[in-house]
Amino acid sequence: MLDFTINTCSGSVLTEYKSEGARIQIYQSEDGYCYNVSYAFPYSDKVGEYVYKVVEYLTAHQIIRPNVTREELGKLVEMAMADVGVPKQLRAAVRYYVQLEAADYSYLTPLLYDIMLENININGVDVPIYVDHREYGYNIETNIVPKNRENLIKIVGRVYAESGRPLNEQYPIQDTYIKLRNGALLRFATAMSTRVARNSPYVSIRVQPPLPISPTELIKRRTISPLAMAYLWYLFEHHKSIMVIGGTGAGKTTVLNALLVLLPHKRLAIAEETPEIRVPPTYQNVIMLYTSPMYDYMKNLPGSESAIYLIDLVKYLLRARPDIVVIGESRGREIHELIQGVLTGHGGGTTFHAEDITEVFMRLIGETIGVSAEHISAFHVVTTVKKLEIGRRVTAITEVVWLRVHPYVIPTKMKIKDEEYGLINVGWYDPKTDGVEVDLKKSYWLHKLGGYDEVIERAKFLTVLTERGILEAGKVEEAVRNYYREHALVRKT
C-alpha cells in the first residue's frame, strides 16, 4: 500500500528531534550528512498489506468524511481493524500507518511537517528523497526511497486536490501551495507525466516555516552581521528602499522578511504571487495580499475573468496609505508601481533575481521591464545574498546615488543611458573571517539622515539579543517594541 523502502543511514548521530509522529536523526559519515526518518513503528510488507486492507475497507464503506477528526478516525480505524482481522500484535503499527495514509500525506508526512527543512526533492521512484536542511546544508540524502510511481502521484495529488489545481496528463507540470495545520506553507512544483519526465514524478517542495526567520537567527547563522542588519533596519525605517538580490534559493525573501520583523510600528503593505512572507502574529496594522491569476484550466470557471495580478495588488496598496510597500518578488512591470510609491514618499522593499548590481540595472532598463534610467534612483540600497557551501551570506551592500540630484564625489560610477549613478560599497563579505563587514563612514544615505550613532546602538542591541538566545521572531519583535519605548523613537520616525 505505502510502497516505500526505509534504508539505514551510516555514521554517527549528530542530533535528533521529532516531526509529526516520527523521530528525525541527522547522521554524519565520511560521505557527509544523512537525514534519517524513524517512524513510530517498524514498517514491513505484512503491515503494509493490512494497511491496504483497512484503507480499502474504510473506502468501500464510505466511512471517511472530509472533516473527520483524528479522534474520530482513530475509532473508525479500530472498528475496521477488528472487522478485517488485523492481528493484535500488528494493530498499533497498522493504526499508525493508516492514519498517515488516510488523514495526512502517507510516509511523506514527517518530512512535510519538518520546519527545519528548506526544500524536499523527490526525483522519481527507486531513488532516495533529498532534502535541504536549515542547519546541515543542501542536497542531503534521506533514508526514504519511493517504490511505486502511481502511489507517489496519488499522495502528491492530494495536495493539488486541496488547492483546486489539476495534476493529470492534460496538466502534467503544475505548481501550487498549501498551508499545513502547524502553520507552515508548502510550495509544490511537480512534473508527473512520463511524456515530460524520464523518471516521473519529480516533485520539489519549498518549506516556509510558520513564523519568519528572525534577524537574530540570521546573525547567529552568520548570514549577516549585527552592524549590517542595524544599518539596513535604520534605512528601511526611514523610507529608503531596499532591494535584495541573488540567485534562486539564495535567501532573498528570508533577508527581506527578517527586516520586517524590526518594523512593528510601521504600517506594512505586502503583495506576493505566493504568500511566502511571514509577520509575527502580533502584527495587526498590516495588509497582506496575493495574486489570483487565470490559468488555462480556469477559462470556463465562474469568476475566472476577474484574474488579479501583482501589478493590480501594488496599485491597490499604494491607495491604502502604507508606510512601506513590499513586493515579495519583482519580475515584471509591477515594479513601476513600486517605483511610483517610493518616489512619492513610501518606503519600499522587494527581491529580484540577479547575481550582481550591474545585472539588476541592465534588466530593469531592458525592453521586458522598461524602467527609465532616472527611475533607477528609486532604489537606494541593493543587498546581494549568495548561497555558498558554508551557508547563505550577504556578500555586498551597495548604495545607489543619482549624481544629477545628489552631486557627490563617489569613486565608483555607472552610466545608465544618459544618467550617471554613484555606487558606494558600504558592506562586503570577508571569507577570511566569514563575516559581513560594514563601513558606515562610507554611507551617503546615513550621512544625509544623520543616524550613525543610532545604527551603532542598534547593532549592540541586536548583538545582545543574539547572545541571549532570543531568536524567535515574536520575541525579537517584542524586544524591538521595548527598544523603541525606551529610546522614545516612535515619535521621531
Salt bridges, closest charged atoms under 4 A:
GLU16 OE2 - ARG23 NE 3.53
GLU20 OE2 - ARG70 NH2 3.24
GLU20 OE2 - ARG181 NH2 2.34
GLU49 OE1 - LYS46 NZ 3.96
GLU49 OE2 - LYS53 NZ 3.49
GLU72 OE2 - ARG65 NH2 3.37
GLU78 OE2 - ARG95 NE 2.37
GLU101 OE2 - ARG158 NH2 2.81
ASP104 OD2 - ARG70 NH2 2.66
ASP104 OD1 - ARG181 NH1 3.04
GLU118 OE2 - ARG134 NH1 3.88
GLU118 OE1 - ARG392 NH1 2.72
ASP126 OD1 - LYS147 NZ 2.93
GLU150 OE2 - ARG149 NH1 3.60
GLU169 OE1 - ARG195 NE 3.84
ASP175 OD1 - ARG165 NH1 3.31
GLU217 OE2 - ARG221 NE 3.02
GLU237 OE1 - HIS238 ND1 3.60
GLU237 OE2 - HIS265 NE2 3.24
GLU237 OE1 - ARG458 NH2 2.76
GLU273 OE1 - ARG331 NH1 3.57
GLU276 OE2 - ARG187 NH1 3.14
GLU276 OE2 - ARG206 NH1 3.63
ASP296 OD1 - LYS299 NZ 3.50
GLU329 OE2 - ARG331 NE 2.77
GLU329 OE2 - HIS353 NE2 3.06
GLU359 OE2 - ARG363 NH1 3.81
GLU419 OE2 - ARG404 NH2 2.14
ASP434 OD2 - ARG222 NE 3.36
ASP434 OD1 - ARG393 NE 2.82
GLU454 OE2 - ARG458 NE 2.70
GLU477 OE2 - ARG481 NE 2.49
